[in-house]
Amino acid sequence: MLIHPQFDPVALSLGPLAVHWYGITYLVAFVLFLWLAQQRLKQEPMATWVSQGAWARHDIDDILNYGVLGVVLGGRLGYCLFYKPGYYAEHPLEVLYVWQGGMSFHGGMLGVIAAMALFAWQRQRHWLQVTDFVAPCVPTGLAAGRVGNFINGELWGRAADPSLPWAMVFPQSGSLMPRHPSQVYQFLLEGLLLFAILWWQARRPQPLGWLSGIFLTGYGCMRFIAEYFREPDAHLGLLSLGLSMGQWLCVPMVLMGLAMMAWAKRQAPETL
């Protein structure tokens, strides 16, 4: 069996300033987004729209700023509402205590969707045009976040067969039970694999909403699968039908994604 290295969460200390690995992974995610978004502007039909002045490179910086705000606010509110509604109803001020941890991907996704809708409204662009542009640039950021989870030794997996070659002991879990390194599974699935699918699809013009639908469907399916190997939240456990909260949150995500893909195919003449 492998044993988690128990990395020091602090990558660098400069006097009273501590730079955490998790913060570095967020920085990597933002840099990757900026670079990939610049490559997206070279793809059709974006390249044509850039030449016509409909899109510009400074739009990328604005989208990132909107997106970061959506991730932080949506992720925090989503965690409070989806995972500990009773606790935060009794302690409403602690919703603001982001330094105590507690973020939800699904809440962050809803926050980003709202942020992209605001950006589209202010720039008088179709909302799906914005989300289609952003979708292929997101999975690498998710992958970077899972690297941060692994370094911190958090969000570990369920019990695994000790004979599994990559079964890993996470001392942070309070036991020496071999577990699935579910952070690695999510890094590979909703990070690298989803990125490869979306980038392949984005190489040629697609119907409006198609890439957004693939993102929702792809992430929802891959996260649903990964949840079978990830330890459920201790205070929630498994819910109806033996599914985790993460899996239940993926169900409407997949349904919405499939609906968007079906709608996009009917709108085939109008591309990204």
C-alpha positions, -999 to +999 in steps of 0.1 A: +000+000+000+010+036-006+010+062+022+001+098+016+033+119+019+016+143+042+030+174+025+034+206+044+005+227+032+027+258+033+049+259+002+068+290+012+072+312+043+084+348+040+084+361+075+047+364+086+035+356+051+027+320+043+021+308+008+000+277+007+001+250-020-036+253-024-033+290-032-006+281-057-029+256-074-056+284-077-030+306-093-021+279-117-058+275-126-061+312-134-030+312-155-041+282-175-075+298-180-059+330-194-036+310-217-064+287-230-088+316-234-063+333-256-060+302-277-098+300-280-098+335-296-077+320-324-104+293-331-133+299-354-157+316-353-140+335-324-111+346-347-135+361-372-154+380-344-121+393-330-112+407-364-146+423-365-142+439-331-170+418-315-145+402-291-112+414-278-084+401-256-093+423-227-126+404-226-107+375-212-095+395-182-130+407-175-144+372-178-118+359-153-126+386-128-163+378-131-156+341-128-135+344-097-162+364-080-188+338-090-166+309-078-160+324-044-195+337-036-213+307-053-190+281-039-194+294-003-231+299-004-236+266-021-216+248+006-237+265+033-270+257+016-263+222+002-242+207+030-249+225+063-281+245+060-292+239+095-259+249+110-256+281+091-292+290+097-283+291+134-249+308+128-256+331+098-225+353+103-202+322+098-213+322+062-187+349+058-159+329+075-144+316+043-110+311+060-126+282+080-130+263+047-161+249+030-167+254-007-190+236-031-182+230-067-219+229-077-225+262-058-194+277-075-207+265-109-240+283-103-221+314-092-201+313-124-232+308-145-247+339-129-215+358-134-214+349-170-250+360-174-241+394-159-211+397-182-232+388-213-260+412-203-235+441-198-217+434-231-250+427-250-239+392-260-258+359-260-253+342-226-246+308-242-220+324-265-201+334-234-205+300-216-195+282-248-163+303-250-155+296-213-164+259-211-132+243-227-110+265-205-124+254-172-114+217-167-077+224-163-085+247-134-106+219-119-076+195-123-053+220-105-078+222-076-077+184-073-039+185-071-044+210-042-068+185-025-043+157-028-014+178-014-036+188+015-046+151+020-083+161+020-114+147+004-099+112+005-116+082-009-136+053+004-120+021+017-102+001-010-090-034-014-054-035+001-043-055-030-052-025-052-017-013-064-026+024-059-045+020-027-033+047-003-034+053+034-044+089+044-032+094+080-053+126+080-084+104+080-076+092+115-071+056+104-046+034+085-073+020+063-063+018+026-084+041+005-090+051-031-070+083-040-103+098-052-086+132-058-065+116-084-095+100-100-112+134-102-080+150-116-080+125-144-118+124-151-133+159-147-099+175-152-079+160-180-104+138-198-132+164-198-107+190-211-096+167-239-132+161-250-142+198-248-110+210-266-115+184-293-151+196-298-140+233-298-116+229-326-144+235-351-175+257-349-204+241-330-241+250-325-248+276-298-250+259-264-233+226-275-201+231-256-219+243-225-241+212-227-211+189-230-195+205-200-225+201-178-232+165-190-195+155-189-187+169-155-219+156-140-213+121-153-177+120-143-183+134-109-211+110-103-188+081-111-160+095-089-183+099-060-186+061-057-149+061-047-149+093-026-157+092+011-191+109+017-192+139+040-192+126+076-221+148+087-243+137+057-233+102+048-252+086+020-286+099+012-316+083-007-308+054-030-274+052-014-262+082-033-240+110-019-250+147-019-224+152-047-242+126-068-276+141-062-264+175-072-250+160-104-284+146-115-300+180-125-266+190-140-266+161-164-303+165-173-298+202-180-267+194-201-285+168-222-314+192-227-289+219-239-272+195-263-306+185-278-316+221-281-283+230-296-286+204-324-320+219-333-302+253-335-274+240-357-274+269-382-264+293-354-229+284-342-208+295-313 
